[in-house]
C-alpha cells in the first residue's frame, strides 16, 4: 500500500503525530523521497523518509521512530 496525503501518522509506540500533508518525490526517479506531516498541534511540520516507515495500513502510517526522533521545523 502506498502512502497518501491525509493519512494519519503515528510513531512506533502508537502516539498520534499528525497527517501526511505533502509527498516530495525524487526528480529523477519519481519515487517518494520525503513526506511532510502537519503535526496535531497545528503549528509545526515534520518530515520522514521512506526508510523510516515501519508499516502502512488502511489510512495509517506507523513510523519506526519515536516522536522525539522526528525532524521538525
HUTACOR-V470755 format. One record per pair of residues at least 24 apart in sequence whose ideal C-beta (glycine too) atoms are under 6 Angstrom apart, sorted by the first residue. I is the first residue (numbers start at 0). J is the second residue. D is the distance in Angstrom with one decimal. If there is no record, write none. Layout:
I,J,D + I,J,D
This chain:
0,55,4.8 + 2,55,5.8 + 2,60,5.6 + 6,58,5.8 + 6,60,5.3 + 7,59,4.9 + 8,36,5.1 + 8,60,4.9 + 9,61,5.4 + 10,62,5.5 + 10,65,5.6 + 10,66,4.4 + 11,63,5.7 + 11,65,6.0 + 14,66,5.4 + 43,71,5.2 + 44,72,6.0 + 45,69,4.8 + 45,71,4.5 + 46,70,4.8
